[in-house]
Amino acid sequence: MARFYAKNRRDGSRQLSSALVIASIAAFNISHPIGRAVCLIAGALSLYWWSCYRRLDH
């Protein structure tokens, strides 16, 4: 199964920080349905990418 993640720590940290920024911005608009959806998706993606990032060696 192919991973939806970078193969090195530098690119992985960029992906993770981008997803966290998007989730944080969406959290300010949590009262709107689109804001909730974006926050939920970006938050879940952040958790997945964080777990992948922890397993990278280099």
N, C-alpha and C positions, 0 to 999 in steps of 0.2 A: 504494500500500500504506500502510495506516495505521500510524503509529508508536505504540508502547506506551511513551510517555514524555511528560513535561511540555513545555510550550512556552516556559517561561522558566527562568532560572538558579536563582532562589530555590526554586521547587517541585522542580526537578531535583535540587538539592543535598539537599533533604529526602528525596526518593525514594532517592537513592544512599546517604545515611547510614543510612536505615532498613534497606536491604538488607545493608549492611555489618555493622550491629549483629546482625541475625538470623544472618548467616553466622558471625560471631564466637561467638555463643552456641552455635550448632550445632556449632562446632568443638570445644567442650569435651565434647560428647557424641559424638564421632566413633566411639567403640567400638560404639555402638548403630546398627543398620541405619537407623532413622528419622533419627538424627542425621547419618549420612553422606548420606542423601538430601536432607535440608534444607540441609545445608552445600553440597552440590553445586549444587542449584537456586539457592540464594541467591547463591552465588559466581558462577555463570554470569550471573544477572540483574544482579549488581553490575558485572561486566565490560561487559555490554551497555549498561547505563545510564551507565557512565563514558564509553564511546565516544560516546554520544548527548550527554552533558553537554559534552564537549569541543567539539562542533560548534555549540553555542548561542552566539548573539551577545549577547543581552541577558538 
